Amino acid sequence: MNESVIHKEEYFSNPDVWSAGGVVIRNNNNSFEVLICERFSENLVALPKGKPNEGENESETALREVREETGIVVNIIKKIKEIFYSFQASESIINKRVSFFLMEKAGGNILDHDDEFDKVYWERIDSALKKLTFQGEKDVLEEAIKLVKSV
């Protein structure tokens, strides 16, 4: 999967798809950790996110996707930001918008994640910034860290 960053204006002139996800951060003994997902076959480390089911809005999609992909039930604290990128699917270029929300754990267990990812785990935010595959998601995590540390 090859991604490249595009400008908002380009996306809005050619909207194709959107998805939503979350940055779930916890304070573990004064060390912040974030929930990340890994797919071994693609060497992919990512934040949980996905496409909407029919009739879902951004926040509903984000809550469901995080629950399915991580096994964790979450509450939304606030919207962090949107990222925009394009990728090639078959012979088409798809422009995509992803909305990310800052979230907190309300329940669940990471052992109950679906099979979309091979591994779901809590990672210290400094090492998570190095592990995430795509720069757009690193930028989202950096914004989430600023929000958490300002509270």
N, C-alpha and C positions, 0 to 999 in steps of 0.2 A: 504494500500500500504506500504510494508516494503522495505526500502532502506538500502543498505550497501555500504560503499565506497570501490572501488577497485583501483588497481594500473593501471597506464597508460599502462604498459607493458601487463598486463592481458587483458585489453580492446583491444589493438592493435592486440593481438594474436587471439582474438575472437570478431571482430566487429559485432554488431547486428544492432543497430539503432542510429540515431543522431537527435538532435533537436537544436534550437537556440532561444535565447530570449534577453531581454534587462533589463538594470537597468536605469530607467529614474529618474534623480535627478534634483530637482529645488532648487533655493535659495529663500526662502520665509522670507523676513525681517531678513536676516542674520542667518536663521535657515535652514539647509538643510533637504529636504524631499524627499522621494522615493515613487514611485508608486508601490503599492502592491495589490495582488488579494487574495480574500478569498472565500473558498467553505465550507459552513457550514456543509454539510452532512458528510464530511471527516475530519472536524476540521483542514483544510489545509489553511495555509497562505504561499503564494509563489510569486516569481517574474514571470512576464509573459514570456511564452516560448511555443514552440510547434514544431511539426514535419513539414518537408518540403512538399510542393506540388511538383508534378513532375516537374523536371527541375530547381527548385529553388536552389540557393546556400545559404550559411549560412547567409549572410547579408540580402538577400531578404526574407528569412524565418523569421529572427528576426524582420525586419521592419513590415511584414504582421502580424505576431503573436501578436506583441505588439499593433498594430492598432486594430486588431479584439478583443483581450481579454480586452483591456482597453478603447477603444474609442479614444485614443490619437494618433495623427500623430506625428512621431518622425524622427529625423535625427541621424545618427550614428556619434559619436565622435571618438571612437576607440574601438578595441576589448579589453576586460578585461582579460578573461581567459576561460579555459575549465574546466568542472568538469566531473568526471567519476563515475558512480555508477551502481549497478545491482539491479534488482528486479525480483520477480517471477510473471510470467504470465502463468496461467494454470499449466502445468507441466514443463515449461521451465524456465531457468534463462536467463534473458535478460541483456546484458551489454550495457550501454548507455553512450554516450558522449553528453554533452550540452555545446554549445558555447554561451557566454554572451558578449554583447556589451554595452558600456557606451553610453547613448542616452540623447538627449535633446528634449523637447517638441517643436513642430512646429505648432501645431494646434489641433483641435478636442476637445472632451468633454467626461469626464469619464461616463457621463450618457448614452453614446452611446456604451457602451461595450456589447459584445455578452453575451449569456447565459451560457457560460462555468463556470463562477464564479458568486457567489451571490452578491459579493460586491467588488468594485474597489475603492481605495482611496489613498490619499497622507498621508504618515506617517512620522513623524520625524525619522531621520536615527537611533538615539540611541534606540528608542522603536521598530523600524522595526527590528533591529538586534535581539531583544528579541522575537518578534512575529513570524518571519519566521520559518516554520516547520523543514526544513532540514538544517543541518550544512553546506553542500556544498554551498547552496545559501547564508547563512550567510557569508561564506568565500568570495564569489563573491562580496557581498555588501561591505565588509571591503576593498577589493581591489579597488572597485569603489570610495569609500570615499577617499582613499589615492590619487587616480588620480585627483579627483575634488579639493581636498584641495591643491594639488601641483601646480595647474594652477594659 
